[in-house]
Each structure stands twice: as structure tokens, then as C-alpha cells.
Amino acid sequence: MLTKRIRRELMEKFHRGFVWTMISITVLGLGVTSLNTYEMIQSFKVKEKQALAALDSNDNNAFDLPQSSSSSRVPRTSLH
């Protein structure tokens, strides 16, 4: 029964190789995911610093709402 033994050994080797391949792909995927998460956190930190700098600057405050004058208001009309 040489062929059964060879077949069993080949299947075991294939199974081991398949398992190691799946483990490697999983580890690689986790690494890429954690790298993307790290880059996303860093970009949020940069945006937060930019927003705080814009709030702190007196002459160019990006979060000030423009003052609306009464002459620029459009009267409401009914839709009837």
C-alpha cells in the first residue's frame, strides 16, 4: 500500500502548507489593517492641530460665521 502512504503524506504536507499560508495571510492582513489605522489616526491628529491653530489665530478664524445684515435677508414667500 505504498500509494496510500504517499497520498496520505502528500495530503498532510498540503494541509500543513495550506494552514501556514492562511496564517501568513491573516498576519499580513492584520499588519496592513493596523498600519492603515495608524496612518488614519495620524491624519486625524494633524487635522485636529490645524483646527486648533485656526481657532487660536485671531485674524483668520475659519470657524467664525459671517455676520448677516438685515438687508441681505430674502423675505419668505408662501408656496400656496
OpenMM code with the backbone's topology and positions (N, CA, C; nanometers):
from openmm import Vec3, app, unit

residues = "MET LEU THR LYS ARG ILE ARG ARG GLU LEU MET GLU LYS PHE HIS ARG GLY PHE VAL TRP THR MET ILE SER ILE THR VAL LEU GLY LEU GLY VAL THR SER LEU ASN THR TYR GLU MET ILE GLN SER PHE LYS VAL LYS GLU LYS GLN ALA LEU ALA ALA LEU ASP SER ASN ASP ASN ASN ALA PHE ASP LEU PRO GLN SER SER SER SER SER ARG VAL PRO ARG THR SER LEU HIS".split()
positions = [
    Vec3(0.0824, -0.1192, 0.0000),
    Vec3(0.0000, 0.0000, 0.0000),
    Vec3(0.0871, 0.1260, 0.0000),
    Vec3(0.1800, 0.1313, -0.0877),
    Vec3(0.2705, 0.2445, -0.0997),
    Vec3(0.1963, 0.3704, -0.1443),
    Vec3(0.1007, 0.3539, -0.2338),
    Vec3(0.0306, 0.4716, -0.2859),
    Vec3(-0.0547, 0.5380, -0.1787),
    Vec3(-0.1167, 0.4598, -0.0913),
    Vec3(-0.1965, 0.5200, 0.0161),
    Vec3(-0.1080, 0.5997, 0.1106),
    Vec3(0.0091, 0.5456, 0.1418),
    Vec3(0.1012, 0.6165, 0.2308),
    Vec3(0.1504, 0.7458, 0.1658),
    Vec3(0.1858, 0.7374, 0.0383),
    Vec3(0.2324, 0.8572, -0.0325),
    Vec3(0.1205, 0.9603, -0.0402),
    Vec3(-0.0001, 0.9134, -0.0713),
    Vec3(-0.1138, 1.0049, -0.0796),
    Vec3(-0.1385, 1.0721, 0.0550),
    Vec3(-0.1318, 0.9941, 0.1638),
    Vec3(-0.1543, 1.0498, 0.2967),
    Vec3(-0.0471, 1.1529, 0.3316),
    Vec3(0.0797, 1.1222, 0.2997),
    Vec3(0.1880, 1.2165, 0.3280),
    Vec3(0.1725, 1.3450, 0.2472),
    Vec3(0.1353, 1.3304, 0.1203),
    Vec3(0.1147, 1.4496, 0.0378),
    Vec3(-0.0006, 1.5343, 0.0909),
    Vec3(-0.1077, 1.4690, 0.1328),
    Vec3(-0.2213, 1.5430, 0.1877),
    Vec3(-0.1831, 1.6137, 0.3175),
    Vec3(-0.1030, 1.5477, 0.4017),
    Vec3(-0.0580, 1.6117, 0.5250),
    Vec3(0.0294, 1.7326, 0.4944),
    Vec3(0.1208, 1.7171, 0.3966),
    Vec3(0.2066, 1.8300, 0.3601),
    Vec3(0.1244, 1.9440, 0.3014),
    Vec3(0.0285, 1.9088, 0.2158),
    Vec3(-0.0579, 2.0112, 0.1580),
    Vec3(-0.1368, 2.0819, 0.2673),
    Vec3(-0.1906, 2.0034, 0.3607),
    Vec3(-0.2689, 2.0616, 0.4694),
    Vec3(-0.1827, 2.1556, 0.5536),
    Vec3(-0.0607, 2.1117, 0.5876),
    Vec3(0.0302, 2.1961, 0.6651),
    Vec3(0.0627, 2.3242, 0.5889),
    Vec3(0.0920, 2.3098, 0.4606),
    Vec3(0.1225, 2.4273, 0.3789),
    Vec3(0.0042, 2.5213, 0.3684),
    Vec3(-0.1146, 2.4640, 0.3543),
    Vec3(-0.2354, 2.5453, 0.3457),
    Vec3(-0.2588, 2.6215, 0.4752),
    Vec3(-0.2425, 2.5530, 0.5869),
    Vec3(-0.2620, 2.6174, 0.7174),
    Vec3(-0.1610, 2.7305, 0.7357),
    Vec3(-0.0339, 2.7053, 0.7033),
    Vec3(0.0666, 2.8104, 0.7179),
    Vec3(0.0409, 2.9271, 0.6231),
    Vec3(-0.0092, 2.8971, 0.5042),
    Vec3(-0.0439, 3.0048, 0.4108),
    Vec3(-0.1563, 3.0901, 0.4676),
    Vec3(-0.2589, 3.0273, 0.5226),
    Vec3(-0.3708, 3.1022, 0.5799),
    Vec3(-0.3256, 3.1853, 0.7004),
    Vec3(-0.2392, 3.1280, 0.7830),
    Vec3(-0.1868, 3.2025, 0.8980),
    Vec3(-0.1067, 3.3230, 0.8491),
    Vec3(-0.0243, 3.3039, 0.7468),
    Vec3(0.0569, 3.4137, 0.6939),
    Vec3(-0.0304, 3.5239, 0.6360),
    Vec3(-0.1338, 3.4854, 0.5609),
    Vec3(-0.2244, 3.5853, 0.5031),
    Vec3(-0.2967, 3.6617, 0.6133),
    Vec3(-0.3376, 3.5918, 0.7184),
    Vec3(-0.4059, 3.6574, 0.8296),
    Vec3(-0.3140, 3.7567, 0.8992),
    Vec3(-0.1908, 3.7165, 0.9266),
    Vec3(-0.0952, 3.8060, 0.9927),
    Vec3(-0.0660, 3.9263, 0.9040),
    Vec3(-0.0486, 3.9033, 0.7751),
    Vec3(-0.0239, 4.0133, 0.6822),
    Vec3(-0.1433, 4.1084, 0.6786),
    Vec3(-0.2642, 4.0532, 0.6755),
    Vec3(-0.3843, 4.1368, 0.6756),
    Vec3(-0.3965, 4.2193, 0.8020),
    Vec3(-0.3658, 4.1590, 0.9157),
    Vec3(-0.3704, 4.2342, 1.0416),
    Vec3(-0.2659, 4.3449, 1.0428),
    Vec3(-0.1487, 4.3166, 0.9874),
    Vec3(-0.0441, 4.4187, 0.9811),
    Vec3(-0.0846, 4.5358, 0.8941),
    Vec3(-0.1430, 4.5074, 0.7783),
    Vec3(-0.1874, 4.6147, 0.6885),
    Vec3(-0.2994, 4.6948, 0.7531),
    Vec3(-0.3916, 4.6257, 0.8195),
    Vec3(-0.5018, 4.6947, 0.8864),
    Vec3(-0.4501, 4.7855, 0.9970),
    Vec3(-0.3555, 4.7368, 1.0764),
    Vec3(-0.3032, 4.8201, 1.1845),
    Vec3(-0.2238, 4.9374, 1.1288),
    Vec3(-0.1540, 4.9185, 1.0175),
    Vec3(-0.0811, 5.0291, 0.9554),
    Vec3(-0.1781, 5.1344, 0.9034),
    Vec3(-0.2865, 5.0918, 0.8387),
    Vec3(-0.3869, 5.1866, 0.7905),
    Vec3(-0.4515, 5.2609, 0.9064),
    Vec3(-0.4789, 5.1905, 1.0154),
    Vec3(-0.5371, 5.2548, 1.1330),
    Vec3(-0.4408, 5.3573, 1.1909),
    Vec3(-0.3127, 5.3238, 1.1980),
    Vec3(-0.2121, 5.4168, 1.2490),
    Vec3(-0.2056, 5.5417, 1.1610),
    Vec3(-0.2047, 5.5236, 1.0286),
    Vec3(-0.1993, 5.6386, 0.9384),
    Vec3(-0.3246, 5.7244, 0.9514),
    Vec3(-0.4406, 5.6606, 0.9703),
    Vec3(-0.5642, 5.7356, 0.9844),
    Vec3(-0.5624, 5.8173, 1.1136),
    Vec3(-0.5133, 5.7584, 1.2211),
    Vec3(-0.5046, 5.8306, 1.3484),
    Vec3(-0.4096, 5.9488, 1.3348),
    Vec3(-0.2963, 5.9287, 1.2674),
    Vec3(-0.2009, 6.0382, 1.2490),
    Vec3(-0.2628, 6.1512, 1.1674),
    Vec3(-0.3401, 6.1184, 1.0632),
    Vec3(-0.4012, 6.2242, 0.9823),
    Vec3(-0.5066, 6.2986, 1.0638),
    Vec3(-0.5795, 6.2278, 1.1517),
    Vec3(-0.6754, 6.2957, 1.2382),
    Vec3(-0.6037, 6.3894, 1.3348),
    Vec3(-0.4873, 6.3473, 1.3857),
    Vec3(-0.4116, 6.4334, 1.4763),
    Vec3(-0.3667, 6.5600, 1.4053),
    Vec3(-0.3226, 6.5466, 1.2793),
    Vec3(-0.2800, 6.6637, 1.2022),
    Vec3(-0.3984, 6.7566, 1.1792),
    Vec3(-0.5142, 6.7000, 1.1425),
    Vec3(-0.6331, 6.7824, 1.1196),
    Vec3(-0.6771, 6.8513, 1.2481),
    Vec3(-0.6639, 6.7814, 1.3611),
    Vec3(-0.7013, 6.8410, 1.4887),
    Vec3(-0.6097, 6.9584, 1.5215),
    Vec3(-0.4786, 6.9413, 1.4979),
    Vec3(-0.3849, 7.0507, 1.5226),
    Vec3(-0.4144, 7.1693, 1.4328),
    Vec3(-0.4488, 7.1427, 1.3057),
    Vec3(-0.4817, 7.2512, 1.2138),
    Vec3(-0.6079, 7.3239, 1.2587),
    Vec3(-0.7071, 7.2492, 1.3064),
    Vec3(-0.8310, 7.3110, 1.3523),
    Vec3(-0.8062, 7.3950, 1.4770),
    Vec3(-0.7244, 7.3440, 1.5686),
    Vec3(-0.6933, 7.4217, 1.6889),
    Vec3(-0.6129, 7.5467, 1.6547),
    Vec3(-0.5223, 7.5353, 1.5583),
    Vec3(-0.4455, 7.6523, 1.5161),
    Vec3(-0.5369, 7.7559, 1.4524),
    Vec3(-0.6361, 7.7105, 1.3764),
    Vec3(-0.7305, 7.8037, 1.3147),
    Vec3(-0.8158, 7.8712, 1.4210),
    Vec3(-0.8499, 7.7985, 1.5260),
    Vec3(-0.9268, 7.8593, 1.6350),
    Vec3(-0.8437, 7.9608, 1.7117),
    Vec3(-0.7147, 7.9322, 1.7283),
    Vec3(-0.6291, 8.0204, 1.8059),
    Vec3(-0.5911, 8.1482, 1.7319),
    Vec3(-0.5898, 8.1437, 1.6005),
    Vec3(-0.5490, 8.2639, 1.5268),
    Vec3(-0.6623, 8.3662, 1.5302),
    Vec3(-0.6260, 8.4906, 1.5576),
    Vec3(-0.7270, 8.5954, 1.5707),
    Vec3(-0.7683, 8.6525, 1.4360),
    Vec3(-0.6747, 8.6672, 1.3417),
    Vec3(-0.7070, 8.7337, 1.2161),
    Vec3(-0.7717, 8.6404, 1.1144),
    Vec3(-0.7508, 8.5112, 1.1235),
    Vec3(-0.8076, 8.4202, 1.0242),
    Vec3(-0.8772, 8.3054, 1.0953),
    Vec3(-0.9896, 8.3330, 1.1551),
    Vec3(-1.0631, 8.2290, 1.2260),
    Vec3(-1.1598, 8.1626, 1.1293),
    Vec3(-1.1314, 8.0384, 1.0934),
    Vec3(-1.2104, 7.9678, 0.9928),
    Vec3(-1.3476, 7.9268, 1.0454),
    Vec3(-1.3676, 7.9352, 1.1761),
    Vec3(-1.4934, 7.8878, 1.2318),
    Vec3(-1.5904, 8.0008, 1.2642),
    Vec3(-1.5550, 8.1259, 1.2328),
    Vec3(-1.6473, 8.2373, 1.2538),
    Vec3(-1.7555, 8.2350, 1.1474),
    Vec3(-1.8794, 8.2553, 1.1892),
    Vec3(-1.9878, 8.2656, 1.0929),
    Vec3(-1.9935, 8.4091, 1.0427),
    Vec3(-2.0193, 8.4294, 0.9151),
    Vec3(-2.0272, 8.5671, 0.8648),
    Vec3(-2.1482, 8.6383, 0.9241),
    Vec3(-2.1305, 8.7664, 0.9501),
    Vec3(-2.2389, 8.8469, 1.0054),
    Vec3(-2.3383, 8.8775, 0.8941),
    Vec3(-2.4634, 8.8450, 0.9176),
    Vec3(-2.5641, 8.8716, 0.8146),
    Vec3(-2.6328, 9.0033, 0.8463),
    Vec3(-2.6470, 9.0841, 0.7452),
    Vec3(-2.7156, 9.2121, 0.7639),
    Vec3(-2.8626, 9.1937, 0.7308),
    Vec3(-2.9445, 9.2826, 0.7822),
    Vec3(-3.0882, 9.2684, 0.7604),
    Vec3(-3.1253, 9.2947, 0.6153),
    Vec3(-3.0424, 9.3704, 0.5415),
    Vec3(-3.0750, 9.3999, 0.4019),
    Vec3(-3.0506, 9.2797, 0.3113),
    Vec3(-2.9702, 9.1840, 0.3560),
    Vec3(-2.9411, 9.0690, 0.2707),
    Vec3(-3.0410, 8.9556, 0.2890),
    Vec3(-3.1339, 8.9725, 0.3799),
    Vec3(-3.2311, 8.8664, 0.4027),
    Vec3(-3.3379, 8.8674, 0.2938),
    Vec3(-3.3754, 8.7498, 0.2515),
    Vec3(-3.4784, 8.7361, 0.1490),
    Vec3(-3.6108, 8.7093, 0.2186),
    Vec3(-3.7154, 8.7841, 0.1837),
    Vec3(-3.8442, 8.7596, 0.2506),
    Vec3(-3.8999, 8.6232, 0.2107),
    Vec3(-3.9651, 8.5599, 0.3053),
    Vec3(-4.0240, 8.4291, 0.2793),
    Vec3(-4.1533, 8.4457, 0.2008),
    Vec3(-4.1719, 8.3584, 0.1062),
    Vec3(-4.2964, 8.3595, 0.0293),
    Vec3(-4.3676, 8.2283, 0.0525),
    Vec3(-4.4977, 8.2319, 0.0463),
    Vec3(-4.5739, 8.1089, 0.0673),
    Vec3(-4.5740, 8.0271, -0.0608),
    Vec3(-4.5862, 7.8988, -0.0457),
    Vec3(-4.5831, 7.8089, -0.1602),
    Vec3(-4.7231, 7.7749, -0.2097),
    Vec3(-4.8257, 7.8432, -0.1588),
    Vec3(-4.9639, 7.8124, -0.1997),
    Vec3(-4.9920, 7.8654, -0.3371),
] * unit.nanometer
topology = app.Topology()
chain = topology.addChain("A")
for resn in residues:
    res = topology.addResidue(resn, chain)
    for name in ("N", "CA", "C"):
        topology.addAtom(name, app.Element.getBySymbol(name[0]), res)
